Structures are given as structure tokens and as C-alpha cells.
């Protein structure tokens, strides 16, 4: 039986909110905390969002596969609100509540409440104002295709947002009837607006997926050139700076997380996703499950880190079956964004002015191994790269060979 999620109206800082109450569930926690604008109420021990049509729909979509939604209290509040006049204690929602325009959605008739509570909403879609019905259906087809191909949640989110942006701009023009020249004009408009090369590549990839994979048009993007990416060297810290970062992080949990990132070359998402049983002190290995590209790999367990982990275990006593680093809610993973903030605070305390966040620790891991003479293919394996070209860029920042060179300046008799 699915758990029940209650949507409860709540007045917070003179603004009506939707309080999301449910019995503890790791899956629900992980899903709900991804909602845009979501906040945690320490006093109510629950998540909440501003009361609006868009937020209501997004909550329903988010919890639909995992739980049933109880909207009775929210419905009662909305039915009562329109009967109350001159009442300053019950302000209106922060965003005007509009009726759904989609004819496929069955609307629950609520007298004078702008149809906030539909019985059915389109699954896995974002707000679709200014989008034609035909393109809305195409957007749903694209999302379903992404899910069937089991793309990662971050890829689905990126492609979904890019395709939706394109469809909104089209207005009433049907996306499936466009040709290569039409798409070229759109991409040219994007370039003139000054978007970055990386964003442009994501936009092209999303549209290429729609036209070639969803609609089945072969080689639709052959004639569309891609902007040349900037060749940027990896951002990394020297070992003295790494030591300063660790020493300036007083909190035991935070220090252990940064040490884990650097010692094993982990991404921030991999660090927060580590479970207790992924640490194998007998074999001195760390298992990284379903990382970028849905790949498992093994990483070395540093003896120094192992000492730190044992100290952390004694202090925090994490659940042997759960996450190594728990978040605010028991059973949930630590927030990747919070770890980034910890890193930036440590940089300030250590007086480091170089750019770079947690991912720079991963770059530092690879660079320092290369400096010590570690084989490039071993580093490729440890980082989980598919293509050696991705790892070879660290050759541009290593000092292993540069230190052997003698500058012509040193030969001058000065």
C-alpha cells in the first residue's frame, strides 16, 4: 500500500504555503527535495512550497509514482477562502491561480476557486503556458522516450527544459513540421543572445534527441554546425592548499567529506551518495555505485582517510545500511549544494583565491597522481572516464615533465 502525502495550507511570513506532510520515506524525501523552490520547516518538520497552481501540479507529479495525495484540507481552505471577505489573516496565493487549459485533464469543479485541484495532471511535465496543445503532447512523448531509454535524472531534466523552451518559443507552430532551416534560425537566435558554448551544445543535443530519436528523422542535424568549445584546463589546488582546506574545516563531518572527495577523486554527487557498506576496510577499497553514465567503479581507500572515517563513525554512528553522510532528515543523503557551500567557506578561511569548488578536488586528485608518475590509463580507470582523451587533458597541468626543463633564462650569465 502506497504511503499518503497530505497537502496542508499554512500561513508562513504572511504568505500561504503548501505544507507537505507524510510518514518518513527515503524515496519520498529524495524526490520532494528536488522540487524547485522547496524549503524545509524546522518547526513543522516538513517541506513546503508557496501556494500556487504550478507548485500544486509539480507536487502531484513528483509524488504520484510513490504515494497517494490527500488534498482534503487544502480543498477545504480554498473553498472557504472565497467566502471570507475583508479577512486580513488569510492572504491570497503568491502567484495567480489559473485553470488548466489542457482538455485531457479532468477538472474537479470547485465553486469560485479557479479549479486549483484537478483530478488528473499531465505526468512529468513542467508548466506549459504559451505552448500549443500539439507541442504539449510532443513534449510528453519526448519525456516518455527519455524515461524508456533510462537516461539519468539530470539528463532528463536538462533535455526536458531545453525542448520545452524551444516549444514555448514556437507558439502555435507545430515542432514536428519544422525543417532543418527552421531549427538553424532558432539556434542562431540563441547564439546572438550570448549563451555559452556548453549551453549551446546541451540545447543542440536536446533538439537532436527529439528530432532523430523521438520523431525518427535520420541525420536531421547533419547540416547544423556546433560551436567550438573553449579549451579550458582543469581547475585544481596544490597540495599545500588542499592541506589548508582540510585544516580550516573544523567540523568533523565536513572535514571527512572533503577528505573523501580528494583522496578518491569523487564527484560531489558520488560523495553524498556513498553508503556505509560501500567502504571496504579489508580490501582498502570504496565502491562507487551507478555514477555518471550509470557506471560502477572502485576507488582506493586511503589509510589516512580510514582513520578519519573511524573517528567519524564513533562520533556520528551512521546507519550501517544507510548513507555514510546523512542530511537533515534521517535516512536522506547529504545535500550536494551544502557540500559546495562548505567548500567555499573552507576556501575563504584558508585564504585561497583560486576558482574551483568540490569538483576541483577531483581534478587535484588526478593531477597529483600524474605528478607522482601514475600511469594515465590507471587514472582514467580511477576517475571512471570512458575516453582516454578526457583524462589526457591533465597532461596540460601536471608539473612532472616541466620540472625537468631548464629555462633559457637560467643559462644567461646575469
C-alpha positions as CSV (number, residue, x, y, z in Angstrom):
1,X,0.0,0.0,0.0
2,X,1.3,3.4,-1.0
3,X,2.0,6.0,1.7
4,X,-0.2,9.1,2.0
5,X,1.1,12.6,1.4
6,X,-1.0,15.4,2.9
7,X,-1.1,18.8,1.3
8,X,-2.0,21.3,4.1
9,X,-2.4,25.1,3.7
10,X,0.0,27.0,6.0
11,X,0.4,30.7,6.6
12,X,4.2,31.5,6.8
13,X,5.6,35.0,6.8
14,X,2.3,36.5,5.5
15,X,2.3,34.1,2.6
16,X,0.2,31.0,2.1
17,X,2.2,27.8,1.6
18,X,1.5,24.2,0.8
19,X,2.9,22.1,3.7
20,X,3.8,18.5,2.5
21,X,3.3,16.0,5.4
22,X,4.0,12.3,5.2
23,X,5.4,9.4,7.2
24,X,9.2,9.1,6.8
25,X,10.2,7.7,3.4
26,X,13.7,7.9,1.9
27,X,12.3,7.7,-1.7
28,X,9.8,10.5,-1.0
29,X,12.4,12.6,0.7
30,X,14.8,12.3,-2.3
31,X,12.0,13.1,-4.8
32,X,10.4,16.0,-3.0
33,X,13.7,17.8,-2.2
34,X,14.3,18.1,-5.9
35,X,11.3,20.4,-6.4
36,X,12.3,23.9,-7.4
37,X,12.0,26.4,-4.5
38,X,11.3,23.7,-1.9
39,X,12.1,24.7,1.7
40,X,12.3,22.8,5.0
41,X,10.3,23.9,8.1
42,X,12.1,23.0,11.2
43,X,9.1,23.7,13.4
44,X,6.7,21.6,11.4
45,X,9.3,19.0,10.4
46,X,8.1,19.1,6.8
47,X,8.8,20.5,3.3
48,X,6.7,23.4,1.9
49,X,6.2,25.5,-1.2
50,X,4.3,28.7,-2.0
51,X,0.6,28.0,-2.7
52,X,0.1,28.2,-6.5
53,X,-1.3,26.2,-9.3
54,X,2.2,25.4,-10.7
55,X,3.5,24.2,-7.4
56,X,0.4,22.1,-6.7
57,X,0.8,20.3,-10.0
58,X,4.5,19.8,-9.6
59,X,3.9,18.2,-6.1
60,X,1.3,15.9,-7.6
61,X,3.6,14.8,-10.4
62,X,6.5,14.3,-8.1
63,X,4.8,12.0,-5.6
64,X,2.4,10.2,-8.0
65,X,4.6,7.1,-8.5
66,X,5.5,6.9,-4.8
67,X,2.4,7.8,-2.8
68,X,-1.3,8.9,-2.9
69,X,-2.1,12.5,-2.3
70,X,-4.6,13.8,0.3
71,X,-5.8,17.3,-0.7
72,X,-8.9,17.5,1.6
73,X,-7.5,20.2,3.9
74,X,-6.2,22.2,1.0
75,X,-9.5,21.9,-0.8
76,X,-11.5,23.0,2.3
77,X,-9.2,26.0,2.7
78,X,-9.7,27.1,-0.9
79,X,-13.5,26.6,-0.8
80,X,-13.6,28.7,2.4
81,X,-11.3,31.4,1.2
82,X,-13.7,32.8,-1.4
83,X,-16.5,33.0,1.1
84,X,-14.4,35.1,3.5
85,X,-14.5,38.9,2.8
86,X,-12.2,41.5,4.3
87,X,-10.2,38.9,6.2
88,X,-6.6,40.0,6.5
89,X,-5.5,36.8,8.2
90,X,-5.9,34.8,5.1
91,X,-3.9,36.4,2.2
92,X,-4.1,35.3,-1.4
93,X,-1.6,32.9,-3.0
94,X,1.7,34.4,-4.1
95,X,1.0,33.6,-7.7
96,X,-2.3,33.9,-9.5
97,X,-4.0,30.5,-9.8
98,X,-5.0,29.8,-13.3
99,X,-7.3,27.0,-14.6
100,X,-5.6,24.2,-16.6
101,X,-6.1,24.7,-20.4
102,X,-5.4,21.1,-21.3
103,X,-8.5,19.3,-22.4
104,X,-7.1,15.9,-21.4
105,X,-7.1,16.9,-17.7
106,X,-10.3,16.2,-15.7
107,X,-11.0,19.2,-13.5
108,X,-12.6,18.9,-10.1
109,X,-15.4,21.5,-10.0
110,X,-14.8,23.8,-7.1
111,X,-17.0,26.8,-6.8
112,X,-15.1,30.1,-7.3
113,X,-11.6,28.5,-6.6
114,X,-10.2,28.8,-10.2
115,X,-10.0,25.0,-10.5
116,X,-6.8,24.6,-8.5
117,X,-7.3,20.9,-7.7
118,X,-7.6,18.8,-10.9
119,X,-8.1,15.1,-10.5
120,X,-5.5,14.4,-13.2
121,X,-2.5,16.4,-14.4
122,X,-0.1,15.7,-17.2
123,X,2.7,13.4,-15.9
124,X,6.3,14.6,-15.8
125,X,5.6,18.0,-17.4
126,X,6.6,21.5,-16.4
127,X,4.2,24.5,-16.6
128,X,3.2,24.8,-20.2
129,X,1.7,28.2,-20.6
130,X,2.1,29.7,-24.2
131,X,2.5,26.2,-25.7
132,X,0.2,24.7,-28.2
133,X,-1.7,21.5,-27.4
134,X,0.1,19.7,-30.2
135,X,3.6,20.7,-28.9
136,X,2.5,19.8,-25.3
137,X,1.8,16.3,-26.5
138,X,5.1,16.2,-28.3
139,X,6.8,17.3,-25.1
140,X,5.2,14.4,-23.2
141,X,6.3,12.0,-25.9
142,X,9.9,13.2,-25.6
143,X,9.9,12.8,-21.8
144,X,8.4,9.3,-22.1
145,X,11.1,8.4,-24.6
146,X,13.8,9.7,-22.3
147,X,12.4,7.6,-19.5
148,X,12.2,4.5,-21.6
149,X,15.8,4.9,-22.5
150,X,16.6,5.1,-18.8
151,X,18.5,8.3,-19.1
152,X,19.8,9.8,-15.8
153,X,17.5,12.2,-13.9
154,X,19.9,15.2,-14.6
155,X,19.9,14.4,-18.4
156,X,16.1,14.1,-18.4
157,X,15.8,17.4,-16.6
158,X,18.2,19.2,-19.0
159,X,16.7,17.8,-22.2
160,X,13.1,18.5,-20.9
161,X,13.9,22.1,-20.1
162,X,15.6,22.7,-23.4
163,X,12.9,21.1,-25.5
164,X,10.2,23.0,-23.5
165,X,12.0,26.3,-24.1
166,X,12.0,25.6,-27.8
167,X,8.3,24.6,-27.9
168,X,7.2,27.7,-26.0
169,X,9.0,29.9,-28.5
170,X,7.2,28.3,-31.3
171,X,3.8,29.3,-30.0
172,X,1.2,27.7,-32.3
173,X,3.7,26.4,-34.8
174,X,4.0,22.6,-34.6
175,X,7.5,21.4,-33.8
176,X,7.2,18.2,-35.8
177,X,6.6,20.1,-39.0
178,X,9.8,22.2,-38.8
179,X,12.7,21.6,-41.1
180,X,16.5,22.0,-40.6
181,X,16.4,25.6,-41.8
182,X,13.9,26.5,-39.1
183,X,15.9,24.9,-36.3
184,X,19.0,26.7,-37.7
185,X,17.3,30.0,-37.3
186,X,16.4,29.2,-33.7
187,X,19.9,28.2,-32.9
188,X,21.3,31.4,-34.5
189,X,18.9,33.4,-32.3
190,X,20.3,31.6,-29.2
191,X,23.9,32.4,-30.2
192,X,23.1,36.1,-30.8
193,X,21.6,36.1,-27.2
194,X,25.1,35.3,-26.0
195,X,24.6,31.9,-24.4
196,X,27.7,29.9,-23.6
197,X,29.2,27.1,-25.8
198,X,28.4,24.4,-23.2
199,X,24.7,25.6,-23.0
200,X,24.5,25.6,-26.8
201,X,25.8,22.1,-27.0
202,X,23.2,20.9,-24.5
203,X,20.5,22.7,-26.5
204,X,21.6,21.1,-29.7
205,X,21.8,17.6,-28.1
206,X,18.2,18.0,-26.7
207,X,16.8,19.0,-30.1
208,X,18.8,16.3,-31.9
209,X,17.3,13.8,-29.4
210,X,13.8,15.0,-30.2
211,X,14.0,15.0,-34.0
212,X,16.2,12.0,-34.5
213,X,15.2,9.7,-31.6
214,X,11.6,10.6,-30.9
215,X,10.5,11.5,-34.4
216,X,12.9,9.1,-36.1
217,X,14.3,11.6,-38.7
218,X,17.7,10.2,-39.8
219,X,20.6,12.6,-39.9
220,X,18.4,15.6,-39.2
221,X,21.3,17.5,-37.6
222,X,24.0,16.7,-40.2
223,X,23.8,20.2,-41.7
224,X,23.7,22.0,-38.3
225,X,27.2,23.0,-37.1
226,X,28.2,23.0,-33.5
227,X,30.0,25.9,-31.8
228,X,33.6,25.2,-31.0
229,X,34.1,24.7,-27.2
230,X,36.8,26.6,-25.3
231,X,39.8,24.5,-24.3
232,X,39.8,25.0,-20.6
233,X,42.4,23.5,-18.3
234,X,41.1,21.6,-15.2
235,X,40.9,23.8,-12.1
236,X,42.9,22.3,-9.3
237,X,44.7,23.1,-6.0
238,X,48.2,22.3,-5.0
239,X,48.8,20.0,-2.0
240,X,49.6,22.9,0.4
241,X,46.2,24.4,-0.5
242,X,44.5,21.1,0.0
243,X,46.1,20.7,3.4
244,X,44.9,24.3,4.3
245,X,41.3,23.5,3.2
246,X,41.2,20.4,5.4
247,X,42.8,22.1,8.4
248,X,40.4,25.1,8.2
249,X,37.4,22.8,8.2
250,X,36.7,22.3,11.9
251,X,33.5,20.2,11.7
252,X,34.4,16.5,11.7
253,X,31.7,15.5,9.3
254,X,32.6,18.3,6.8
255,X,36.3,17.6,7.0
256,X,35.7,13.9,6.4
257,X,33.6,14.6,3.3
258,X,36.3,16.9,1.8
259,X,39.0,14.4,2.5
260,X,36.9,11.6,0.8
261,X,36.4,13.8,-2.3
262,X,40.2,14.4,-2.6
263,X,41.5,11.0,-1.6
264,X,39.4,9.0,-4.1
265,X,38.8,11.6,-6.8
266,X,35.0,11.6,-6.3
267,X,32.4,13.9,-7.8
268,X,30.2,15.8,-5.4
269,X,27.2,13.6,-6.3
270,X,29.2,10.5,-5.7
271,X,30.4,11.7,-2.3
272,X,26.9,12.3,-0.9
273,X,25.6,9.1,-2.4
274,X,28.2,6.8,-0.7
275,X,26.6,4.2,1.6
276,X,28.3,2.9,4.7
277,X,28.7,-0.6,3.2
278,X,30.5,0.8,0.2
279,X,33.5,1.3,2.4
280,X,35.6,-2.0,2.5
281,X,38.4,-1.6,5.0
282,X,39.6,-5.2,4.5
283,X,40.3,-4.7,0.8
284,X,41.0,-0.9,1.2
285,X,38.5,0.0,-1.5
286,X,35.5,2.2,-1.9
287,X,32.7,1.1,-4.3
288,X,31.0,3.9,-6.3
289,X,27.6,2.7,-7.5
290,X,25.8,4.0,-10.6
291,X,27.9,7.1,-11.0
292,X,27.9,9.4,-14.1
293,X,26.9,7.3,-17.1
294,X,25.3,4.7,-14.8
295,X,28.7,3.1,-14.2
296,X,30.1,1.3,-11.1
297,X,33.8,1.6,-10.3
298,X,36.2,1.0,-7.5
299,X,38.3,3.7,-5.8
300,X,41.3,3.4,-3.4
301,X,40.6,3.8,0.4
302,X,43.4,5.9,1.8
303,X,44.8,4.7,5.2
304,X,44.6,8.3,6.5
305,X,41.0,8.6,5.4
306,X,40.2,5.3,7.1
307,X,41.5,6.7,10.4
308,X,39.3,9.7,9.9
309,X,36.3,7.6,9.0
310,X,36.6,5.5,12.2
311,X,36.7,8.8,14.2
312,X,33.6,9.9,12.3
313,X,31.8,6.6,12.9
314,X,32.4,6.9,16.7
315,X,31.0,10.5,16.7
316,X,28.0,10.2,14.3
317,X,27.1,6.5,14.4
318,X,25.6,6.3,10.8
319,X,23.1,3.6,10.0
320,X,25.2,0.6,8.6
321,X,22.5,0.2,5.8
322,X,22.1,3.9,5.1
323,X,24.1,6.8,3.7
324,X,27.5,7.5,5.1
325,X,26.7,11.2,5.4
326,X,23.0,11.8,6.2
327,X,21.2,15.1,5.6
328,X,18.9,17.0,7.9
329,X,16.2,14.3,7.5
330,X,17.2,10.9,8.9
331,X,17.7,8.4,6.1
332,X,18.2,11.1,3.4
333,X,21.5,11.9,1.6
334,X,23.5,15.0,2.5
335,X,22.8,17.9,0.1
336,X,25.3,18.3,-2.7
337,X,24.7,22.1,-2.6
338,X,25.5,22.2,1.1
339,X,28.8,20.4,0.5
340,X,29.6,23.0,-2.2
341,X,28.9,25.8,0.4
342,X,31.2,24.0,2.9
343,X,33.9,24.0,0.3
344,X,33.6,27.7,-0.4
345,X,33.6,28.6,3.3
346,X,36.8,26.5,3.8
347,X,38.5,28.3,0.8
348,X,37.7,31.7,2.4
349,X,39.1,30.6,5.8
350,X,42.2,29.1,4.1
351,X,42.8,32.3,2.1
352,X,42.6,30.5,-1.3
353,X,41.6,32.9,-4.1
354,X,41.8,30.3,-6.9
355,X,38.4,29.5,-8.6
356,X,37.1,26.0,-8.1
357,X,34.6,24.1,-5.9
358,X,34.4,20.5,-4.8
359,X,35.0,19.2,-8.3
360,X,38.4,20.9,-8.2
361,X,39.3,18.3,-5.5
362,X,38.7,15.6,-8.1
363,X,40.9,17.4,-10.6
364,X,43.6,17.8,-7.9
365,X,43.5,14.1,-7.2
366,X,44.2,13.3,-10.9
367,X,46.8,16.0,-11.3
368,X,48.8,15.0,-8.2
369,X,48.7,11.3,-9.1
370,X,50.1,12.2,-12.5
371,X,52.8,14.4,-10.9
372,X,53.9,11.3,-9.0
373,X,54.2,9.3,-12.2
374,X,51.0,7.3,-12.1
375,X,50.1,5.7,-15.4
376,X,47.5,7.8,-17.3
377,X,45.4,4.7,-18.0
378,X,45.2,3.9,-14.3
379,X,44.0,7.4,-13.6
380,X,41.4,7.0,-16.3
381,X,40.2,3.9,-14.6
382,X,40.0,5.5,-11.2
383,X,38.1,8.5,-12.5
384,X,35.6,6.4,-14.4
385,X,36.3,8.0,-17.8
386,X,35.2,6.3,-21.0
387,X,37.5,8.1,-23.3
388,X,41.3,8.5,-22.7
389,X,41.1,11.9,-24.3
390,X,39.1,13.2,-21.3
391,X,41.9,12.1,-19.0
392,X,44.8,13.3,-21.2
393,X,43.8,16.9,-20.5
394,X,45.6,16.5,-17.1
395,X,48.8,16.3,-19.0
396,X,48.5,20.0,-19.6
397,X,48.6,20.9,-15.9
398,X,51.0,18.3,-14.5
399,X,54.5,19.5,-13.5
400,X,56.1,16.1,-13.8
401,X,57.9,16.9,-17.0
402,X,58.1,20.7,-16.6
403,X,60.3,20.4,-13.5
404,X,62.9,18.6,-15.6
405,X,63.1,21.5,-18.0
406,X,65.8,24.3,-17.7
407,X,64.6,27.7,-18.8
408,X,66.9,29.6,-21.3
409,X,66.8,32.4,-18.7
410,X,68.8,30.2,-16.3
411,X,71.6,29.8,-18.8
412,X,72.3,33.5,-19.0
413,X,75.2,35.0,-17.1
414,X,73.3,37.5,-15.1
